[in-house]
Amino acid sequence: MKCMLTWHKNNTTLILNGILNRDTLMFFWKQKNKLLKDINTINVSLLSHIDSVGLAMLVRLKIKKNTNKLLIEGMSEHLKTLIKLYKLETFMI
């Protein structure tokens, strides 16, 4: 099974598509500074799966962009459950 993560920009939104896990995030992570330039929202609605490493990446991106200035939209119930398990509701939602 080939794990894949892709993305594209739509104005100030970065849209992630595919699987966000420990196997797929390194290529994205290496380009994060360039990709996040002028981005204020990350849409995760097209992710078919995200694990705790993917959640950790989103947390790091929010910290890097100064919490209130980066919105995460389109969260699945699975992602919301991970956020609750790690007690990150006030930070992420």
N, CA, C and O atoms as a GROMACS GRO file, in nm:
protein
  372
    1MET      N    1   0.085  -0.118   0.000
    1MET     CA    2   0.000   0.000   0.000
    1MET      C    3   0.089   0.124   0.000
    1MET      O    4   0.178   0.137   0.084
    2LYS      N    5   0.065   0.212  -0.092
    2LYS     CA    6   0.143   0.334  -0.103
    2LYS      C    7   0.075   0.444  -0.023
    2LYS      O    8  -0.041   0.478  -0.048
    3CYS      N    9   0.148   0.501   0.073
    3CYS     CA   10   0.096   0.612   0.152
    3CYS      C   11   0.131   0.741   0.082
    3CYS      O   12   0.244   0.760   0.038
    4MET      N   13   0.034   0.830   0.072
    4MET     CA   14   0.060   0.953   0.001
    4MET      C   15  -0.006   1.072   0.069
    4MET      O   16  -0.118   1.064   0.119
    5LEU      N   17   0.066   1.181   0.070
    5LEU     CA   18   0.015   1.308   0.118
    5LEU      C   19   0.043   1.412   0.011
    5LEU      O   20   0.157   1.428  -0.034
    6THR      N   21  -0.061   1.482  -0.030
    6THR     CA   22  -0.045   1.591  -0.126
    6THR      C   23  -0.110   1.715  -0.067
    6THR      O   24  -0.180   1.708   0.034
    7TRP      N   25  -0.085   1.827  -0.130
    7TRP     CA   26  -0.142   1.953  -0.084
    7TRP      C   27  -0.147   2.052  -0.198
    7TRP      O   28  -0.076   2.040  -0.298
    8HIS      N   29  -0.232   2.150  -0.180
    8HIS     CA   30  -0.236   2.264  -0.272
    8HIS      C   31  -0.288   2.385  -0.196
    8HIS      O   32  -0.351   2.374  -0.091
    9LYS      N   33  -0.259   2.501  -0.252
    9LYS     CA   34  -0.301   2.626  -0.191
    9LYS      C   35  -0.422   2.681  -0.263
    9LYS      O   36  -0.434   2.671  -0.385
   10ASN      N   37  -0.511   2.740  -0.186
   10ASN     CA   38  -0.625   2.813  -0.239
   10ASN      C   39  -0.630   2.945  -0.162
   10ASN      O   40  -0.684   2.951  -0.052
   11ASN      N   41  -0.573   3.048  -0.221
   11ASN     CA   42  -0.558   3.178  -0.155
   11ASN      C   43  -0.475   3.162  -0.028
   11ASN      O   44  -0.357   3.128  -0.036
   12THR      N   45  -0.534   3.184   0.088
   12THR     CA   46  -0.459   3.175   0.214
   12THR      C   47  -0.486   3.044   0.288
   12THR      O   48  -0.458   3.032   0.407
   13THR      N   49  -0.539   2.946   0.215
   13THR     CA   50  -0.568   2.815   0.274
   13THR      C   51  -0.478   2.709   0.210
   13THR      O   52  -0.464   2.703   0.088
   14LEU      N   53  -0.419   2.626   0.294
   14LEU     CA   54  -0.342   2.511   0.248
   14LEU      C   55  -0.431   2.389   0.270
   14LEU      O   56  -0.476   2.364   0.382
   15ILE      N   57  -0.457   2.315   0.164
   15ILE     CA   58  -0.547   2.199   0.169
   15ILE      C   59  -0.464   2.072   0.162
   15ILE      O   60  -0.393   2.048   0.064
   16LEU      N   61  -0.473   1.990   0.267
   16LEU     CA   62  -0.401   1.863   0.272
   16LEU      C   63  -0.492   1.752   0.224
   16LEU      O   64  -0.612   1.751   0.252
   17ASN      N   65  -0.435   1.657   0.151
   17ASN     CA   66  -0.512   1.549   0.092
   17ASN      C   67  -0.435   1.418   0.108
   17ASN      O   68  -0.315   1.413   0.082
   18GLY      N   69  -0.504   1.313   0.150
   18GLY     CA   70  -0.441   1.181   0.160
   18GLY      C   71  -0.426   1.135   0.303
   18GLY      O   72  -0.520   1.142   0.382
   19ILE      N   73  -0.307   1.088   0.335
   19ILE     CA   74  -0.277   1.032   0.466
   19ILE      C   75  -0.168   1.115   0.533
   19ILE      O   76  -0.063   1.140   0.474
   20LEU      N   77  -0.195   1.158   0.655
   20LEU     CA   78  -0.096   1.234   0.731
   20LEU      C   79  -0.053   1.148   0.850
   20LEU      O   80  -0.123   1.139   0.950
   21ASN      N   81   0.063   1.086   0.836
   21ASN     CA   82   0.116   1.001   0.942
   21ASN      C   83   0.269   1.007   0.940
   21ASN      O   84   0.327   1.083   0.863
   22ARG      N   85   0.331   0.927   1.022
   22ARG     CA   86   0.477   0.931   1.034
   22ARG      C   87   0.547   0.896   0.904
   22ARG      O   88   0.660   0.939   0.882
   23ASP      N   89   0.482   0.819   0.817
   23ASP     CA   90   0.543   0.779   0.691
   23ASP      C   91   0.533   0.886   0.583
   23ASP      O   92   0.611   0.885   0.488
   24THR      N   93   0.438   0.978   0.596
   24THR     CA   94   0.413   1.073   0.487
   24THR      C   95   0.451   1.217   0.518
   24THR      O   96   0.457   1.299   0.426
   25LEU      N   97   0.475   1.249   0.643
   25LEU     CA   98   0.489   1.392   0.674
   25LEU      C   99   0.628   1.451   0.652
   25LEU      O  100   0.641   1.574   0.647
   26MET      N  101   0.732   1.371   0.638
   26MET     CA  102   0.867   1.427   0.627
   26MET      C  103   0.885   1.515   0.503
   26MET      O  104   0.946   1.622   0.512
   27PHE      N  105   0.832   1.473   0.389
   27PHE     CA  106   0.846   1.554   0.269
   27PHE      C  107   0.777   1.690   0.288
   27PHE      O  108   0.830   1.793   0.248
   28PHE      N  109   0.658   1.688   0.350
   28PHE     CA  110   0.588   1.812   0.380
   28PHE      C  111   0.670   1.896   0.478
   28PHE      O  112   0.689   2.016   0.457
   29TRP      N  113   0.718   1.833   0.586
   29TRP     CA  114   0.788   1.904   0.692
   29TRP      C  115   0.910   1.979   0.639
   29TRP      O  116   0.939   2.090   0.683
   30LYS      N  117   0.980   1.919   0.545
   30LYS     CA  118   1.100   1.982   0.488
   30LYS      C  119   1.065   2.109   0.410
   30LYS      O  120   1.151   2.195   0.391
   31GLN      N  121   0.941   2.120   0.364
   31GLN     CA  122   0.898   2.235   0.283
   31GLN      C  123   0.806   2.330   0.359
   31GLN      O  124   0.754   2.426   0.301
   32LYS      N  125   0.785   2.305   0.488
   32LYS     CA  126   0.682   2.377   0.564
   32LYS      C  127   0.697   2.528   0.561
   32LYS      O  128   0.596   2.598   0.550
   33ASN      N  129   0.817   2.580   0.570
   33ASN     CA  130   0.834   2.726   0.572
   33ASN      C  131   0.784   2.788   0.442
   33ASN      O  132   0.715   2.890   0.445
   34LYS      N  133   0.820   2.729   0.331
   34LYS     CA  134   0.775   2.780   0.201
   34LYS      C  135   0.624   2.762   0.186
   34LYS      O  136   0.556   2.852   0.138
   35LEU      N  137   0.572   2.646   0.227
   35LEU     CA  138   0.430   2.616   0.211
   35LEU      C  139   0.341   2.704   0.298
   35LEU      O  140   0.229   2.738   0.258
   36LEU      N  141   0.388   2.740   0.416
   36LEU     CA  142   0.305   2.816   0.510
   36LEU      C  143   0.311   2.967   0.491
   36LEU      O  144   0.240   3.042   0.558
   37LYS      N  145   0.396   3.011   0.400
   37LYS     CA  146   0.405   3.155   0.374
   37LYS      C  147   0.269   3.204   0.325
   37LYS      O  148   0.214   3.151   0.229
   38ASP      N  149   0.217   3.305   0.390
   38ASP     CA  150   0.087   3.366   0.357
   38ASP      C  151  -0.033   3.274   0.380
   38ASP      O  152  -0.140   3.299   0.326
   39ILE      N  153  -0.016   3.169   0.457
   39ILE     CA  154  -0.126   3.076   0.488
   39ILE      C  155  -0.179   3.107   0.628
   39ILE      O  156  -0.102   3.122   0.723
   40ASN      N  157  -0.313   3.117   0.639
   40ASN     CA  158  -0.371   3.135   0.772
   40ASN      C  159  -0.469   3.024   0.809
   40ASN      O  160  -0.523   3.022   0.920
   41THR      N  161  -0.493   2.931   0.714
   41THR     CA  162  -0.583   2.818   0.740
   41THR      C  163  -0.526   2.692   0.676
   41THR      O  164  -0.475   2.694   0.564
   42ILE      N  165  -0.535   2.582   0.750
   42ILE     CA  166  -0.504   2.452   0.694
   42ILE      C  167  -0.633   2.372   0.695
   42ILE      O  168  -0.694   2.351   0.800
   43ASN      N  169  -0.674   2.327   0.578
   43ASN     CA  170  -0.794   2.247   0.565
   43ASN      C  171  -0.754   2.100   0.559
   43ASN      O  172  -0.674   2.059   0.474
   44VAL      N  173  -0.809   2.021   0.652
   44VAL     CA  174  -0.773   1.879   0.662
   44VAL      C  175  -0.890   1.789   0.623
   44VAL      O  176  -0.887   1.668   0.649
   45SER      N  177  -0.993   1.844   0.562
   45SER     CA  178  -1.113   1.767   0.530
   45SER      C  179  -1.088   1.658   0.427
   45SER      O  180  -1.166   1.563   0.419
   46LEU      N  181  -0.984   1.668   0.348
   46LEU     CA  182  -0.955   1.568   0.245
   46LEU      C  183  -0.858   1.460   0.294
   46LEU      O  184  -0.820   1.372   0.217
   47LEU      N  185  -0.819   1.466   0.420
   47LEU     CA  186  -0.733   1.361   0.474
   47LEU      C  187  -0.817   1.236   0.499
   47LEU      O  188  -0.922   1.244   0.563
   48SER      N  189  -0.771   1.123   0.448
   48SER     CA  190  -0.842   0.998   0.472
   48SER      C  191  -0.799   0.935   0.604
   48SER      O  192  -0.870   0.851   0.659
   49HIS      N  193  -0.683   0.975   0.655
   49HIS     CA  194  -0.635   0.923   0.783
   49HIS      C  195  -0.532   1.020   0.841
   49HIS      O  196  -0.454   1.081   0.768
   50ILE      N  197  -0.533   1.034   0.973
   50ILE     CA  198  -0.431   1.110   1.044
   50ILE      C  199  -0.402   1.036   1.174
   50ILE      O  200  -0.495   0.989   1.241
   51ASP      N  201  -0.274   1.024   1.209
   51ASP     CA  202  -0.238   0.958   1.334
   51ASP      C  203  -0.185   1.062   1.432
   51ASP      O  204  -0.187   1.182   1.405
   52SER      N  205  -0.137   1.015   1.547
   52SER     CA  206  -0.090   1.109   1.650
   52SER      C  207   0.031   1.188   1.605
   52SER      O  208   0.050   1.301   1.650
   53VAL      N  209   0.112   1.133   1.517
   53VAL     CA  210   0.227   1.208   1.463
   53VAL      C  211   0.177   1.321   1.373
   53VAL      O  212   0.232   1.431   1.375
   54GLY      N  213   0.074   1.295   1.295
   54GLY     CA  214   0.012   1.399   1.213
   54GLY      C  215  -0.047   1.510   1.299
   54GLY      O  216  -0.034   1.628   1.266
   55LEU      N  217  -0.112   1.471   1.407
   55LEU     CA  218  -0.165   1.570   1.501
   55LEU      C  219  -0.051   1.652   1.560
   55LEU      O  220  -0.062   1.774   1.571
   56ALA      N  221   0.057   1.587   1.598
   56ALA     CA  222   0.172   1.659   1.654
   56ALA      C  223   0.225   1.761   1.553
   56ALA      O  224   0.266   1.871   1.592
   57MET      N  225   0.226   1.726   1.425
   57MET     CA  226   0.271   1.820   1.323
   57MET      C  227   0.179   1.942   1.319
   57MET      O  228   0.226   2.055   1.310
   58LEU      N  229   0.048   1.920   1.324
   58LEU     CA  230  -0.046   2.032   1.322
   58LEU      C  231  -0.026   2.122   1.445
   58LEU      O  232  -0.033   2.244   1.434
   59VAL      N  233  -0.002   2.061   1.559
   59VAL     CA  234   0.024   2.140   1.680
   59VAL      C  235   0.149   2.225   1.661
   59VAL      O  236   0.149   2.344   1.692
   60ARG      N  237   0.256   2.165   1.609
   60ARG     CA  238   0.380   2.240   1.584
   60ARG      C  239   0.358   2.355   1.487
   60ARG      O  240   0.412   2.464   1.505
   61LEU      N  241   0.279   2.331   1.383
   61LEU     CA  242   0.252   2.436   1.286
   61LEU      C  243   0.176   2.551   1.350
   61LEU      O  244   0.204   2.667   1.322
   62LYS      N  245   0.079   2.519   1.436
   62LYS     CA  246   0.005   2.626   1.506
   62LYS      C  247   0.099   2.706   1.596
   62LYS      O  248   0.089   2.828   1.603
   63ILE      N  249   0.188   2.638   1.664
   63ILE     CA  250   0.284   2.708   1.750
   63ILE      C  251   0.373   2.798   1.666
   63ILE      O  252   0.398   2.914   1.701
   64LYS      N  253   0.421   2.746   1.556
   64LYS     CA  254   0.511   2.822   1.468
   64LYS      C  255   0.441   2.946   1.412
   64LYS      O  256   0.503   3.051   1.399
   65LYS      N  257   0.313   2.933   1.378
   65LYS     CA  258   0.239   3.045   1.319
   65LYS      C  259   0.174   3.133   1.423
   65LYS      O  260   0.104   3.228   1.388
   66ASN      N  261   0.196   3.105   1.551
   66ASN     CA  262   0.140   3.187   1.659
   66ASN      C  263  -0.009   3.155   1.678
   66ASN      O  264  -0.096   3.229   1.632
   67THR      N  265  -0.035   3.047   1.744
   67THR     CA  266  -0.164   2.986   1.775
   67THR      C  267  -0.288   3.050   1.713
   67THR      O  268  -0.358   2.984   1.636
   68ASN      N  269  -0.318   3.174   1.743
   68ASN     CA  270  -0.442   3.236   1.696
   68ASN      C  271  -0.440   3.271   1.549
   68ASN      O  272  -0.544   3.306   1.493
   69LYS      N  273  -0.326   3.262   1.486
   69LYS     CA  274  -0.316   3.305   1.347
   69LYS      C  275  -0.321   3.190   1.248
   69LYS      O  276  -0.310   3.212   1.127
   70LEU      N  277  -0.336   3.067   1.294
   70LEU     CA  278  -0.348   2.953   1.206
   70LEU      C  279  -0.470   2.871   1.247
   70LEU      O  280  -0.476   2.817   1.357
   71LEU      N  281  -0.565   2.863   1.157
   71LEU     CA  282  -0.687   2.786   1.183
   71LEU      C  283  -0.674   2.649   1.117
   71LEU      O  284  -0.617   2.636   1.009
   72ILE      N  285  -0.727   2.548   1.184
   72ILE     CA  286  -0.736   2.415   1.126
   72ILE      C  287  -0.884   2.390   1.103
   72ILE      O  288  -0.963   2.391   1.197
   73GLU      N  289  -0.922   2.368   0.978
   73GLU     CA  290  -1.063   2.348   0.948
   73GLU      C  291  -1.085   2.213   0.880
   73GLU      O  292  -0.994   2.154   0.822
   74GLY      N  293  -1.209   2.166   0.890
   74GLY     CA  294  -1.246   2.041   0.824
   74GLY      C  295  -1.203   1.917   0.900
   74GLY      O  296  -1.175   1.814   0.839
   75MET      N  297  -1.197   1.926   1.033
   75MET     CA  298  -1.152   1.814   1.114
   75MET      C  299  -1.253   1.700   1.114
   75MET      O  300  -1.373   1.722   1.133
   76SER      N  301  -1.204   1.580   1.094
   76SER     CA  302  -1.289   1.461   1.102
   76SER      C  303  -1.316   1.428   1.248
   76SER      O  304  -1.252   1.481   1.338
   77GLU      N  305  -1.413   1.340   1.270
   77GLU     CA  306  -1.442   1.294   1.407
   77GLU      C  307  -1.320   1.222   1.465
   77GLU      O  308  -1.293   1.232   1.584
   78HIS      N  309  -1.248   1.149   1.381
   78HIS     CA  310  -1.127   1.079   1.426
   78HIS      C  311  -1.023   1.179   1.480
   78HIS      O  312  -0.965   1.158   1.586
   79LEU      N  313  -1.001   1.286   1.406
   79LEU     CA  314  -0.905   1.388   1.449
   79LEU      C  315  -0.954   1.456   1.577
   79LEU      O  316  -0.874   1.482   1.667
   80LYS      N  317  -1.081   1.486   1.585
   80LYS     CA  318  -1.136   1.549   1.705
   80LYS      C  319  -1.119   1.457   1.827
   80LYS      O  320  -1.093   1.504   1.938
   81THR      N  321  -1.132   1.327   1.806
   81THR     CA  322  -1.111   1.231   1.914
   81THR      C  323  -0.966   1.232   1.959
   81THR      O  324  -0.938   1.232   2.079
   82LEU      N  325  -0.872   1.233   1.864
   82LEU     CA  326  -0.730   1.242   1.900
   82LEU      C  327  -0.702   1.368   1.981
   82LEU      O  328  -0.629   1.364   2.080
   83ILE      N  329  -0.760   1.479   1.938
   83ILE     CA  330  -0.741   1.606   2.008
   83ILE      C  331  -0.792   1.597   2.151
   83ILE      O  332  -0.728   1.646   2.244
   84LYS      N  333  -0.907   1.534   2.169
   84LYS     CA  334  -0.962   1.517   2.304
   84LYS      C  335  -0.876   1.425   2.388
   84LYS      O  336  -0.853   1.453   2.506
   85LEU      N  337  -0.827   1.315   2.329
   85LEU     CA  338  -0.742   1.221   2.403
   85LEU      C  339  -0.615   1.288   2.456
   85LEU      O  340  -0.568   1.255   2.564
   86TYR      N  341  -0.561   1.381   2.377
   86TYR     CA  342  -0.439   1.452   2.417
   86TYR      C  343  -0.469   1.583   2.490
   86TYR      O  344  -0.378   1.661   2.519
   87LYS      N  345  -0.597   1.606   2.518
   87LYS     CA  346  -0.641   1.725   2.592
   87LYS      C  347  -0.595   1.856   2.526
   87LYS      O  348  -0.542   1.945   2.592
   88LEU      N  349  -0.616   1.864   2.396
   88LEU     CA  350  -0.575   1.980   2.317
   88LEU      C  351  -0.693   2.062   2.266
   88LEU      O  352  -0.677   2.146   2.177
   89GLU      N  353  -0.812   2.039   2.321
   89GLU     CA  354  -0.932   2.107   2.269
   89GLU      C  355  -0.918   2.258   2.268
   89GLU      O  356  -0.948   2.323   2.167
   90THR      N  357  -0.873   2.316   2.377
   90THR     CA  358  -0.867   2.463   2.384
   90THR      C  359  -0.762   2.519   2.289
   90THR      O  360  -0.772   2.634   2.245
   91PHE      N  361  -0.663   2.441   2.258
   91PHE     CA  362  -0.556   2.486   2.169
   91PHE      C  363  -0.592   2.466   2.022
   91PHE      O  364  -0.564   2.552   1.938
   92MET      N  365  -0.654   2.353   1.990
   92MET     CA  366  -0.675   2.315   1.850
   92MET      C  367  -0.815   2.348   1.796
   92MET      O  368  -0.831   2.370   1.676
   93ILE      N  369  -0.915   2.350   1.883
   93ILE     CA  370  -1.052   2.368   1.832
   93ILE      C  371  -1.100   2.508   1.866
   93ILE      O  372  -1.213   2.543   1.832
   0.00000   0.00000   0.00000
